[in-house]
Amino acid sequence: MNHIKFDVTFLGNAIIDIIAKTTDQLLDELSIPKGSMQLVNTETADNLLKNINDPIIVSGGSAANTAVGFSSFGGKACFLGQVGKDKFGELFIKNINESGVFFQNKKTNNFIKTSKSIILVTPDAERTMNTFLGASAAFDTHSLNENLIINSKLLYIEGYLFDQQDAKKAIYHSCKLAIENDVKIALSLSDLFCVDRHRRDFLDLIKKYVDIIFANETEIKNLYKSNLKYSVKNIRSDTKMGAITLGSKGSIVFDEDGSHNIDPVAIATPTDTTGAGDLFASGFLYGLIKNYSLIKCGHLGTHAAGEIITHYGARPEISLKTILDHNFNK
């Protein structure tokens, strides 16, 4: 029998975000699709760094961002990922633990660099991500701490991990372990192009294991190669609960009893949309762990996403408990 220690165990890439303002013209000159996430090698990463000025350097990674947001609300979270033995790895470990999320690098390789995501933000706040996987490419079953998964209520999986073959094996191993120990499983589709690369694997994982899905409109439509209406219908038949974020149009949340439209939070001038989906998941999951209604979970996610787009970076600048105090505990 498991002894619950954490609310959620998060699986994902341990990445340092390097965020810089850019222009649509520079993206065109560098032949980078706006709004995409592309994997880059060392040479491409170095070239991008030469073309940006005054970057902001912070710890990131999609699931790690969600874990930090979840902890900021007051949830108990741990993280499983892989960093290198370098200054960026030390920064990641320090930052995520100081944020209240337990993380301990399980295996070390002195010759692998910590992963980096060079995030280029255009004036309309759209972010374009260029990711050097580095140490994250070494994530495998040996990187897992099975006791953390067993002793959690929920396992959250970042879709980007499917870009590594060994990480994919670790995901299936973790899911089987979770099922055997009555741990619920959540999946984030992560990115439109990630769905393109792994559609069949995503559908297989969803139908076999996933209880809760997180996606945005383009991701879910691409997953089922259909319009929004039929894509929502399909995902509702394949899993029990989830949320589809719609940007400025709000979101759709659903469970086995029905679906609901959630209005967006009005933000006059968004600064950077990096991490909006990650933080939506933070709020939704915190509400779920606290047994809030589905609609309240959706509103909590929306408010968390609204906070993150008011500044650069995908980690909250305030305690997200204030969102609860101002909007939900009256």
Buried (B, 14 or more C-beta within 10 A) or exposed (E): EBEEBBBBBBBBBBBBBBBBBBEEEBBEEBEBEBBBBEBBEEEBBEBBBEEBEEBBBBBBBBBBBBBBBBBBBBBBBBBBBBBBBBEBBBBBBEBBEEBBBBBEBEEEEEEBBBBBBBBBBBEEBBBBBBBBBBBBBBBBBEBBBBEBBBBBBBBBBBBBBBBBEBBBEBBBBBBEBBBEBEBBBBBBBBBBBBBEBBBEBBBEBBEEBBBBBBBBBBBBBBBBEBEBEEBBBBBBEBBEBBBBBBBEEBBBBBBEEEBBEBEBBEBEEBBBBBBBBBBBBBBBBBBBBBEBEBEBBBBBBBBBBBBBBBBBBBBBEEEBEBBBEEBBEE
